[in-house]
Amino acid sequence: MEPFGKSLVLAGLLLVVIGALLWSGWGRGWLGQLPGDIRIEREHGSFYFPIVTCLLLSALISILLWLFRK
């Protein structure tokens, strides 16, 4: 049970660091506005789907998890 506890603590610390960075404004200029993100704006509403941002974050999280496994 001890390794599982250590993993939870590391995951929590990682989330705190990422949250603090995003809260401080880091990434505000480019996060969610990458080329390939879908944005449709009409007069009655708008639709936004940051597909490239999601793919980039997914790849980054996958690499971090792979590194923590080793």
PDB file of N, CA, C and O in Angstrom, chain B, residues numbered from 101:
ATOM      1  N   MET B 101       0.818  -1.189   0.000  1.00  0.00           N
ATOM      2  CA  MET B 101       0.000   0.000   0.000  1.00  0.00           C
ATOM      3  C   MET B 101       0.864   1.255   0.000  1.00  0.00           C
ATOM      4  O   MET B 101       0.404   2.315  -0.424  1.00  0.00           O
ATOM      5  N   GLU B 102       2.106   1.157   0.467  1.00  0.00           N
ATOM      6  CA  GLU B 102       2.981   2.322   0.540  1.00  0.00           C
ATOM      7  C   GLU B 102       3.301   2.923  -0.824  1.00  0.00           C
ATOM      8  O   GLU B 102       3.258   4.147  -0.949  1.00  0.00           O
ATOM      9  N   PRO B 103       3.622   2.135  -1.861  1.00  0.00           N
ATOM     10  CA  PRO B 103       3.883   2.742  -3.172  1.00  0.00           C
ATOM     11  C   PRO B 103       2.668   3.475  -3.731  1.00  0.00           C
ATOM     12  O   PRO B 103       2.810   4.502  -4.395  1.00  0.00           O
ATOM     13  N   PHE B 104       1.477   2.950  -3.465  1.00  0.00           N
ATOM     14  CA  PHE B 104       0.259   3.614  -3.941  1.00  0.00           C
ATOM     15  C   PHE B 104       0.100   4.976  -3.270  1.00  0.00           C
ATOM     16  O   PHE B 104      -0.295   5.946  -3.918  1.00  0.00           O
ATOM     17  N   GLY B 105       0.402   5.050  -1.995  1.00  0.00           N
ATOM     18  CA  GLY B 105       0.323   6.319  -1.269  1.00  0.00           C
ATOM     19  C   GLY B 105       1.308   7.344  -1.805  1.00  0.00           C
ATOM     20  O   GLY B 105       0.977   8.521  -1.952  1.00  0.00           O
ATOM     21  N   LYS B 106       2.521   6.889  -2.095  1.00  0.00           N
ATOM     22  CA  LYS B 106       3.531   7.791  -2.667  1.00  0.00           C
ATOM     23  C   LYS B 106       3.080   8.305  -4.032  1.00  0.00           C
ATOM     24  O   LYS B 106       3.277   9.476  -4.356  1.00  0.00           O
ATOM     25  N   SER B 107       2.478   7.430  -4.825  1.00  0.00           N
ATOM     26  CA  SER B 107       1.995   7.841  -6.149  1.00  0.00           C
ATOM     27  C   SER B 107       0.892   8.889  -6.020  1.00  0.00           C
ATOM     28  O   SER B 107       0.854   9.854  -6.783  1.00  0.00           O
ATOM     29  N   LEU B 108       0.001   8.697  -5.057  1.00  0.00           N
ATOM     30  CA  LEU B 108      -1.064   9.679  -4.857  1.00  0.00           C
ATOM     31  C   LEU B 108      -0.516  11.029  -4.414  1.00  0.00           C
ATOM     32  O   LEU B 108      -0.995  12.072  -4.858  1.00  0.00           O
ATOM     33  N   VAL B 109       0.487  11.012  -3.541  1.00  0.00           N
ATOM     34  CA  VAL B 109       1.087  12.265  -3.086  1.00  0.00           C
ATOM     35  C   VAL B 109       1.776  12.971  -4.251  1.00  0.00           C
ATOM     36  O   VAL B 109       1.635  14.184  -4.403  1.00  0.00           O
ATOM     37  N   LEU B 110       2.515  12.238  -5.069  1.00  0.00           N
ATOM     38  CA  LEU B 110       3.180  12.843  -6.227  1.00  0.00           C
ATOM     39  C   LEU B 110       2.167  13.404  -7.226  1.00  0.00           C
ATOM     40  O   LEU B 110       2.362  14.493  -7.766  1.00  0.00           O
ATOM     41  N   ALA B 111       1.094  12.664  -7.469  1.00  0.00           N
ATOM     42  CA  ALA B 111       0.068  13.150  -8.387  1.00  0.00           C
ATOM     43  C   ALA B 111      -0.584  14.418  -7.835  1.00  0.00           C
ATOM     44  O   ALA B 111      -0.860  15.350  -8.591  1.00  0.00           O
ATOM     45  N   GLY B 112      -0.828  14.459  -6.545  1.00  0.00           N
ATOM     46  CA  GLY B 112      -1.413  15.647  -5.930  1.00  0.00           C
ATOM     47  C   GLY B 112      -0.503  16.852  -6.025  1.00  0.00           C
ATOM     48  O   GLY B 112      -0.955  17.957  -6.327  1.00  0.00           O
ATOM     49  N   LEU B 113       0.779  16.645  -5.767  1.00  0.00           N
ATOM     50  CA  LEU B 113       1.741  17.742  -5.869  1.00  0.00           C
ATOM     51  C   LEU B 113       1.843  18.255  -7.306  1.00  0.00           C
ATOM     52  O   LEU B 113       1.947  19.459  -7.541  1.00  0.00           O
ATOM     53  N   LEU B 114       1.814  17.344  -8.244  1.00  0.00           N
ATOM     54  CA  LEU B 114       1.866  17.732  -9.651  1.00  0.00           C
ATOM     55  C   LEU B 114       0.640  18.566 -10.028  1.00  0.00           C
ATOM     56  O   LEU B 114       0.759  19.566 -10.735  1.00  0.00           O
ATOM     57  N   LEU B 115      -0.528  18.154  -9.557  1.00  0.00           N
ATOM     58  CA  LEU B 115      -1.741  18.917  -9.832  1.00  0.00           C
ATOM     59  C   LEU B 115      -1.698  20.300  -9.190  1.00  0.00           C
ATOM     60  O   LEU B 115      -2.169  21.272  -9.781  1.00  0.00           O
ATOM     61  N   VAL B 116      -1.140  20.393  -7.993  1.00  0.00           N
ATOM     62  CA  VAL B 116      -1.026  21.691  -7.325  1.00  0.00           C
ATOM     63  C   VAL B 116      -0.102  22.616  -8.113  1.00  0.00           C
ATOM     64  O   VAL B 116      -0.412  23.794  -8.290  1.00  0.00           O
ATOM     65  N   VAL B 117       1.023  22.097  -8.584  1.00  0.00           N
ATOM     66  CA  VAL B 117       1.968  22.911  -9.350  1.00  0.00           C
ATOM     67  C   VAL B 117       1.334  23.379 -10.660  1.00  0.00           C
ATOM     68  O   VAL B 117       1.447  24.551 -11.020  1.00  0.00           O
ATOM     69  N   ILE B 118       0.669  22.473 -11.369  1.00  0.00           N
ATOM     70  CA  ILE B 118       0.024  22.849 -12.628  1.00  0.00           C
ATOM     71  C   ILE B 118      -1.075  23.872 -12.380  1.00  0.00           C
ATOM     72  O   ILE B 118      -1.208  24.838 -13.132  1.00  0.00           O
ATOM     73  N   GLY B 119      -1.861  23.666 -11.330  1.00  0.00           N
ATOM     74  CA  GLY B 119      -2.913  24.615 -10.994  1.00  0.00           C
ATOM     75  C   GLY B 119      -2.362  25.989 -10.655  1.00  0.00           C
ATOM     76  O   GLY B 119      -2.921  27.004 -11.070  1.00  0.00           O
ATOM     77  N   ALA B 120      -1.267  26.026  -9.903  1.00  0.00           N
ATOM     78  CA  ALA B 120      -0.657  27.311  -9.541  1.00  0.00           C
ATOM     79  C   ALA B 120      -0.127  28.032 -10.774  1.00  0.00           C
ATOM     80  O   ALA B 120      -0.254  29.251 -10.887  1.00  0.00           O
ATOM     81  N   LEU B 121       0.467  27.283 -11.697  1.00  0.00           N
ATOM     82  CA  LEU B 121       0.975  27.902 -12.927  1.00  0.00           C
ATOM     83  C   LEU B 121      -0.161  28.478 -13.763  1.00  0.00           C
ATOM     84  O   LEU B 121      -0.056  29.593 -14.273  1.00  0.00           O
ATOM     85  N   LEU B 122      -1.237  27.727 -13.904  1.00  0.00           N
ATOM     86  CA  LEU B 122      -2.358  28.219 -14.703  1.00  0.00           C
ATOM     87  C   LEU B 122      -3.054  29.378 -14.014  1.00  0.00           C
ATOM     88  O   LEU B 122      -3.511  30.307 -14.679  1.00  0.00           O
ATOM     89  N   TRP B 123      -3.141  29.339 -12.704  1.00  0.00           N
ATOM     90  CA  TRP B 123      -3.785  30.406 -11.949  1.00  0.00           C
ATOM     91  C   TRP B 123      -2.978  31.707 -12.035  1.00  0.00           C
ATOM     92  O   TRP B 123      -3.548  32.798 -12.037  1.00  0.00           O
ATOM     93  N   SER B 124      -1.660  31.581 -12.104  1.00  0.00           N
ATOM     94  CA  SER B 124      -0.808  32.766 -12.171  1.00  0.00           C
ATOM     95  C   SER B 124      -0.829  33.432 -13.547  1.00  0.00           C
ATOM     96  O   SER B 124      -0.318  34.541 -13.706  1.00  0.00           O
ATOM     97  N   GLY B 125      -1.410  32.771 -14.528  1.00  0.00           N
ATOM     98  CA  GLY B 125      -1.495  33.361 -15.858  1.00  0.00           C
ATOM     99  C   GLY B 125      -0.548  32.743 -16.861  1.00  0.00           C
ATOM    100  O   GLY B 125      -0.541  33.134 -18.028  1.00  0.00           O
ATOM    101  N   TRP B 126       0.254  31.784 -16.427  1.00  0.00           N
ATOM    102  CA  TRP B 126       1.155  31.119 -17.361  1.00  0.00           C
ATOM    103  C   TRP B 126       0.328  30.351 -18.381  1.00  0.00           C
ATOM    104  O   TRP B 126      -0.574  29.601 -18.007  1.00  0.00           O
ATOM    105  N   GLY B 127       0.617  30.525 -19.635  1.00  0.00           N
ATOM    106  CA  GLY B 127      -0.094  29.823 -20.691  1.00  0.00           C
ATOM    107  C   GLY B 127      -1.312  30.572 -21.204  1.00  0.00           C
ATOM    108  O   GLY B 127      -2.008  30.078 -22.091  1.00  0.00           O
ATOM    109  N   ARG B 128      -1.581  31.734 -20.676  1.00  0.00           N
ATOM    110  CA  ARG B 128      -2.780  32.474 -21.074  1.00  0.00           C
ATOM    111  C   ARG B 128      -2.711  32.899 -22.541  1.00  0.00           C
ATOM    112  O   ARG B 128      -3.741  32.964 -23.211  1.00  0.00           O
ATOM    113  N   GLY B 129      -1.521  33.187 -23.041  1.00  0.00           N
ATOM    114  CA  GLY B 129      -1.392  33.659 -24.411  1.00  0.00           C
ATOM    115  C   GLY B 129      -1.525  32.571 -25.461  1.00  0.00           C
ATOM    116  O   GLY B 129      -1.986  32.850 -26.567  1.00  0.00           O
ATOM    117  N   TRP B 130      -1.139  31.345 -25.153  1.00  0.00           N
ATOM    118  CA  TRP B 130      -1.147  30.313 -26.181  1.00  0.00           C
ATOM    119  C   TRP B 130      -2.042  29.129 -25.840  1.00  0.00           C
ATOM    120  O   TRP B 130      -2.505  28.436 -26.745  1.00  0.00           O
ATOM    121  N   LEU B 131      -2.295  28.879 -24.561  1.00  0.00           N
ATOM    122  CA  LEU B 131      -3.077  27.710 -24.174  1.00  0.00           C
ATOM    123  C   LEU B 131      -4.524  27.879 -24.624  1.00  0.00           C
ATOM    124  O   LEU B 131      -5.217  28.800 -24.194  1.00  0.00           O
ATOM    125  N   GLY B 132      -4.961  26.989 -25.483  1.00  0.00           N
ATOM    126  CA  GLY B 132      -6.320  27.070 -26.004  1.00  0.00           C
ATOM    127  C   GLY B 132      -6.451  27.867 -27.277  1.00  0.00           C
ATOM    128  O   GLY B 132      -7.556  28.023 -27.797  1.00  0.00           O
ATOM    129  N   GLN B 133      -5.347  28.376 -27.791  1.00  0.00           N
ATOM    130  CA  GLN B 133      -5.389  29.170 -29.023  1.00  0.00           C
ATOM    131  C   GLN B 133      -4.344  28.692 -30.021  1.00  0.00           C
ATOM    132  O   GLN B 133      -3.770  29.488 -30.764  1.00  0.00           O
ATOM    133  N   LEU B 134      -4.109  27.413 -30.030  1.00  0.00           N
ATOM    134  CA  LEU B 134      -3.135  26.855 -30.954  1.00  0.00           C
ATOM    135  C   LEU B 134      -3.748  26.697 -32.342  1.00  0.00           C
ATOM    136  O   LEU B 134      -4.968  26.588 -32.469  1.00  0.00           O
ATOM    137  N   PRO B 135      -2.911  26.683 -33.390  1.00  0.00           N
ATOM    138  CA  PRO B 135      -3.439  26.423 -34.727  1.00  0.00           C
ATOM    139  C   PRO B 135      -4.057  25.026 -34.762  1.00  0.00           C
ATOM    140  O   PRO B 135      -3.431  24.061 -34.324  1.00  0.00           O
ATOM    141  N   GLY B 136      -5.245  24.918 -35.264  1.00  0.00           N
ATOM    142  CA  GLY B 136      -5.947  23.646 -35.304  1.00  0.00           C
ATOM    143  C   GLY B 136      -7.091  23.572 -34.302  1.00  0.00           C
ATOM    144  O   GLY B 136      -7.960  22.709 -34.425  1.00  0.00           O
ATOM    145  N   ASP B 137      -7.107  24.454 -33.319  1.00  0.00           N
ATOM    146  CA  ASP B 137      -8.239  24.532 -32.403  1.00  0.00           C
ATOM    147  C   ASP B 137      -9.441  25.073 -33.171  1.00  0.00           C
ATOM    148  O   ASP B 137      -9.316  26.026 -33.940  1.00  0.00           O
ATOM    149  N   ILE B 138     -10.591  24.468 -32.961  1.00  0.00           N
ATOM    150  CA  ILE B 138     -11.785  24.814 -33.729  1.00  0.00           C
ATOM    151  C   ILE B 138     -12.549  25.929 -33.018  1.00  0.00           C
ATOM    152  O   ILE B 138     -12.887  25.816 -31.840  1.00  0.00           O
ATOM    153  N   ARG B 139     -12.812  26.989 -33.744  1.00  0.00           N
ATOM    154  CA  ARG B 139     -13.578  28.118 -33.210  1.00  0.00           C
ATOM    155  C   ARG B 139     -14.550  28.587 -34.289  1.00  0.00           C
ATOM    156  O   ARG B 139     -14.147  29.002 -35.375  1.00  0.00           O
ATOM    157  N   ILE B 140     -15.840  28.510 -33.962  1.00  0.00           N
ATOM    158  CA  ILE B 140     -16.887  28.959 -34.868  1.00  0.00           C
ATOM    159  C   ILE B 140     -17.686  30.023 -34.136  1.00  0.00           C
ATOM    160  O   ILE B 140     -18.259  29.761 -33.078  1.00  0.00           O
ATOM    161  N   GLU B 141     -17.723  31.221 -34.698  1.00  0.00           N
ATOM    162  CA  GLU B 141     -18.470  32.316 -34.088  1.00  0.00           C
ATOM    163  C   GLU B 141     -19.522  32.808 -35.081  1.00  0.00           C
ATOM    164  O   GLU B 141     -19.216  33.176 -36.215  1.00  0.00           O
ATOM    165  N   ARG B 142     -20.749  32.802 -34.623  1.00  0.00           N
ATOM    166  CA  ARG B 142     -21.867  33.303 -35.423  1.00  0.00           C
ATOM    167  C   ARG B 142     -22.554  34.405 -34.639  1.00  0.00           C
ATOM    168  O   ARG B 142     -22.179  34.679 -33.499  1.00  0.00           O
ATOM    169  N   GLU B 143     -23.538  35.032 -35.224  1.00  0.00           N
ATOM    170  CA  GLU B 143     -24.204  36.133 -34.535  1.00  0.00           C
ATOM    171  C   GLU B 143     -25.061  35.671 -33.357  1.00  0.00           C
ATOM    172  O   GLU B 143     -25.311  36.456 -32.441  1.00  0.00           O
ATOM    173  N   HIS B 144     -25.520  34.409 -33.358  1.00  0.00           N
ATOM    174  CA  HIS B 144     -26.381  33.924 -32.285  1.00  0.00           C
ATOM    175  C   HIS B 144     -25.637  33.074 -31.251  1.00  0.00           C
ATOM    176  O   HIS B 144     -26.240  32.636 -30.272  1.00  0.00           O
ATOM    177  N   GLY B 145     -24.374  32.841 -31.448  1.00  0.00           N
ATOM    178  CA  GLY B 145     -23.624  32.033 -30.492  1.00  0.00           C
ATOM    179  C   GLY B 145     -22.266  31.659 -31.028  1.00  0.00           C
ATOM    180  O   GLY B 145     -21.884  32.036 -32.136  1.00  0.00           O
ATOM    181  N   SER B 146     -21.552  30.919 -30.230  1.00  0.00           N
ATOM    182  CA  SER B 146     -20.217  30.506 -30.664  1.00  0.00           C
ATOM    183  C   SER B 146     -19.944  29.088 -30.158  1.00  0.00           C
ATOM    184  O   SER B 146     -20.537  28.629 -29.182  1.00  0.00           O
ATOM    185  N   PHE B 147     -19.037  28.420 -30.848  1.00  0.00           N
ATOM    186  CA  PHE B 147     -18.622  27.065 -30.499  1.00  0.00           C
ATOM    187  C   PHE B 147     -17.108  27.039 -30.523  1.00  0.00           C
ATOM    188  O   PHE B 147     -16.480  27.537 -31.458  1.00  0.00           O
ATOM    189  N   TYR B 148     -16.525  26.452 -29.486  1.00  0.00           N
ATOM    190  CA  TYR B 148     -15.073  26.395 -29.389  1.00  0.00           C
ATOM    191  C   TYR B 148     -14.659  25.022 -28.895  1.00  0.00           C
ATOM    192  O   TYR B 148     -15.146  24.563 -27.862  1.00  0.00           O
ATOM    193  N   PHE B 149     -13.776  24.367 -29.613  1.00  0.00           N
ATOM    194  CA  PHE B 149     -13.251  23.067 -29.208  1.00  0.00           C
ATOM    195  C   PHE B 149     -11.736  23.067 -29.418  1.00  0.00           C
ATOM    196  O   PHE B 149     -11.276  23.048 -30.560  1.00  0.00           O
ATOM    197  N   PRO B 150     -10.957  23.087 -28.338  1.00  0.00           N
ATOM    198  CA  PRO B 150      -9.492  23.146 -28.455  1.00  0.00           C
ATOM    199  C   PRO B 150      -8.877  21.765 -28.687  1.00  0.00           C
ATOM    200  O   PRO B 150      -8.226  21.220 -27.796  1.00  0.00           O
ATOM    201  N   ILE B 151      -9.079  21.199 -29.870  1.00  0.00           N
ATOM    202  CA  ILE B 151      -8.653  19.830 -30.136  1.00  0.00           C
ATOM    203  C   ILE B 151      -7.125  19.675 -30.110  1.00  0.00           C
ATOM    204  O   ILE B 151      -6.622  18.688 -29.572  1.00  0.00           O
ATOM    205  N   VAL B 152      -6.392  20.616 -30.671  1.00  0.00           N
ATOM    206  CA  VAL B 152      -4.931  20.516 -30.690  1.00  0.00           C
ATOM    207  C   VAL B 152      -4.361  20.690 -29.276  1.00  0.00           C
ATOM    208  O   VAL B 152      -3.406  20.013 -28.896  1.00  0.00           O
ATOM    209  N   THR B 153      -4.957  21.600 -28.510  1.00  0.00           N
ATOM    210  CA  THR B 153      -4.532  21.786 -27.130  1.00  0.00           C
ATOM    211  C   THR B 153      -4.773  20.511 -26.327  1.00  0.00           C
ATOM    212  O   THR B 153      -3.931  20.118 -25.520  1.00  0.00           O
ATOM    213  N   CYS B 154      -5.918  19.863 -26.543  1.00  0.00           N
ATOM    214  CA  CYS B 154      -6.218  18.617 -25.841  1.00  0.00           C
ATOM    215  C   CYS B 154      -5.221  17.521 -26.222  1.00  0.00           C
ATOM    216  O   CYS B 154      -4.761  16.773 -25.360  1.00  0.00           O
ATOM    217  N   LEU B 155      -4.888  17.427 -27.504  1.00  0.00           N
ATOM    218  CA  LEU B 155      -3.912  16.419 -27.943  1.00  0.00           C
ATOM    219  C   LEU B 155      -2.533  16.678 -27.343  1.00  0.00           C
ATOM    220  O   LEU B 155      -1.849  15.744 -26.924  1.00  0.00           O
ATOM    221  N   LEU B 156      -2.129  17.936 -27.303  1.00  0.00           N
ATOM    222  CA  LEU B 156      -0.833  18.294 -26.736  1.00  0.00           C
ATOM    223  C   LEU B 156      -0.775  17.967 -25.243  1.00  0.00           C
ATOM    224  O   LEU B 156       0.206  17.391 -24.772  1.00  0.00           O
ATOM    225  N   LEU B 157      -1.812  18.330 -24.505  1.00  0.00           N
ATOM    226  CA  LEU B 157      -1.841  18.027 -23.071  1.00  0.00           C
ATOM    227  C   LEU B 157      -1.905  16.530 -22.821  1.00  0.00           C
ATOM    228  O   LEU B 157      -1.296  16.043 -21.870  1.00  0.00           O
ATOM    229  N   SER B 158      -2.628  15.790 -23.651  1.00  0.00           N
ATOM    230  CA  SER B 158      -2.702  14.343 -23.516  1.00  0.00           C
ATOM    231  C   SER B 158      -1.332  13.701 -23.728  1.00  0.00           C
ATOM    232  O   SER B 158      -0.942  12.800 -22.986  1.00  0.00           O
ATOM    233  N   ALA B 159      -0.607  14.167 -24.738  1.00  0.00           N
ATOM    234  CA  ALA B 159       0.732  13.637 -24.989  1.00  0.00           C
ATOM    235  C   ALA B 159       1.678  13.958 -23.839  1.00  0.00           C
ATOM    236  O   ALA B 159       2.475  13.112 -23.433  1.00  0.00           O
ATOM    237  N   LEU B 160       1.593  15.169 -23.318  1.00  0.00           N
ATOM    238  CA  LEU B 160       2.444  15.561 -22.200  1.00  0.00           C
ATOM    239  C   LEU B 160       2.153  14.728 -20.955  1.00  0.00           C
ATOM    240  O   LEU B 160       3.078  14.269 -20.285  1.00  0.00           O
ATOM    241  N   ILE B 161       0.888  14.534 -20.647  1.00  0.00           N
ATOM    242  CA  ILE B 161       0.513  13.730 -19.484  1.00  0.00           C
ATOM    243  C   ILE B 161       0.937  12.275 -19.674  1.00  0.00           C
ATOM    244  O   ILE B 161       1.391  11.635 -18.726  1.00  0.00           O
ATOM    245  N   SER B 162       0.795  11.751 -20.886  1.00  0.00           N
ATOM    246  CA  SER B 162       1.223  10.373 -21.158  1.00  0.00           C
ATOM    247  C   SER B 162       2.727  10.204 -20.960  1.00  0.00           C
ATOM    248  O   SER B 162       3.172   9.202 -20.401  1.00  0.00           O
ATOM    249  N   ILE B 163       3.502  11.172 -21.411  1.00  0.00           N
ATOM    250  CA  ILE B 163       4.955  11.112 -21.238  1.00  0.00           C
ATOM    251  C   ILE B 163       5.326  11.184 -19.754  1.00  0.00           C
ATOM    252  O   ILE B 163       6.188  10.440 -19.286  1.00  0.00           O
ATOM    253  N   LEU B 164       4.666  12.090 -19.015  1.00  0.00           N
ATOM    254  CA  LEU B 164       4.947  12.195 -17.578  1.00  0.00           C
ATOM    255  C   LEU B 164       4.601  10.913 -16.844  1.00  0.00           C
ATOM    256  O   LEU B 164       5.365  10.466 -15.988  1.00  0.00           O
ATOM    257  N   LEU B 165       3.470  10.318 -17.161  1.00  0.00           N
ATOM    258  CA  LEU B 165       3.088   9.062 -16.518  1.00  0.00           C
ATOM    259  C   LEU B 165       4.056   7.940 -16.875  1.00  0.00           C
ATOM    260  O   LEU B 165       4.379   7.108 -16.027  1.00  0.00           O
ATOM    261  N   TRP B 166       4.517   7.911 -18.113  1.00  0.00           N
ATOM    262  CA  TRP B 166       5.474   6.907 -18.540  1.00  0.00           C
ATOM    263  C   TRP B 166       6.800   7.072 -17.762  1.00  0.00           C
ATOM    264  O   TRP B 166       7.418   6.088 -17.357  1.00  0.00           O
ATOM    265  N   LEU B 167       7.214   8.320 -17.567  1.00  0.00           N
ATOM    266  CA  LEU B 167       8.453   8.582 -16.815  1.00  0.00           C
ATOM    267  C   LEU B 167       8.309   8.184 -15.350  1.00  0.00           C
ATOM    268  O   LEU B 167       9.252   7.651 -14.765  1.00  0.00           O
ATOM    269  N   PHE B 168       7.145   8.432 -14.747  1.00  0.00           N
ATOM    270  CA  PHE B 168       6.940   8.083 -13.347  1.00  0.00           C
ATOM    271  C   PHE B 168       6.852   6.578 -13.143  1.00  0.00           C
ATOM    272  O   PHE B 168       7.144   6.092 -12.050  1.00  0.00           O
ATOM    273  N   ARG B 169       6.456   5.829 -14.166  1.00  0.00           N
ATOM    274  CA  ARG B 169       6.385   4.367 -14.057  1.00  0.00           C
ATOM    275  C   ARG B 169       7.769   3.737 -13.930  1.00  0.00           C
ATOM    276  O   ARG B 169       7.938   2.723 -13.253  1.00  0.00           O
ATOM    277  N   LYS B 170       8.734   4.332 -14.571  1.00  0.00           N
ATOM    278  CA  LYS B 170      10.093   3.767 -14.602  1.00  0.00           C
ATOM    279  C   LYS B 170      10.752   3.982 -13.318  1.00  0.00           C
ATOM    280  O   LYS B 170      11.902   3.581 -13.139  1.00  0.00           O
TER     281      LYS B 170
END
